[in-house]
Amino acid sequence: MGGTEHLSVRREGATLILTLNRPEAKNALSLPMLVGLYDGWLAADADDDIRSIVLTGAGGSFCAGMDLKALAGQGMTGEQYRDRLKDDPDLHWKAMLRHHRPRKPVIAAVEGYCVAGGTEILQGTDIRVAGESATFGLFEVKRGLFPIGGSTVRLPRQIPRTHALEMLLTGRPYSAAEAASIGLIGHVVPDGTALDKALVVAEQINACGPLAVEAVKASVYEAAELTETDGLAAELKRGWPVFDTADAKEGSKAFAEKRAPVFRRA
């Protein structure tokens, strides 16, 4: 089903689970991980039987950011993937969801460290669940670096500006409870159960009409870049065609018949 030595892929029903799998380095980003991530996003969008994606990390951590040893010029694992990066110099930004948005909903299941590049990837996900001991933060300024994965643009659009600037400018860690209180994540659950909760949310999404789900997600992100008037016009353009689909007719019929609908992306 694809994947690389640092990115595991598996299916659970209609959900594709992508697991950052470099636990010995707290899942710090590597070239094999980035290649596997980007391929996973593409695979999910290409398969109509996949209705949601869950992104998580192995070994009790989500992602501790970029491999700073590699950044310091000490080499990076996965030299066999260099041609992929040469052919697509934008691949790493697409993998980190900076320059790519999957059309399927992406749910983050966070345990442990989700810092620096981990918090930047998080901002590209749609729904976020975290274990109560998870740690978030953008530590770049403390190292004389810049959070170039999109945080200076995205974070103030996702949480109140005062909280975004504090996170960006202090480089301090945030607990899961504090991250939830400022709106960075949506659910805090007992440690070790973030993936379970994410899969519950995924199943709720999977039970809905996939054409409607994808249109709603696309509309939300499109409208975020528009004025309210233009956003409402764009919503009508995306929303009205959904009412003419077989899925919409099936949803109405199933409701009238008091049964679960069977959606077929039609």
MOKANOR-V723737 format. One record per helix or strand of 2 or more residues. SS is the DSSP state (H for helix, E for strand). FROM is the first residue (numbers start at 1). TO is the last residue. If there is no record, write none. Layout:
ss;from;to
SS;FROM;TO
SS;FROM;TO
//
This chain:
ss;from;to
E;7;12
E;15;20
H;23;25
H;31;46
E;52;57
H;68;71
H;79;87
H;91;95
E;105;110
E;113;115
H;117;122
E;127;131
E;135;137
H;140;143
H;151;158
H;161;170
E;174;175
H;176;181
E;187;189
H;194;206
H;210;223
H;228;243
H;246;256
//
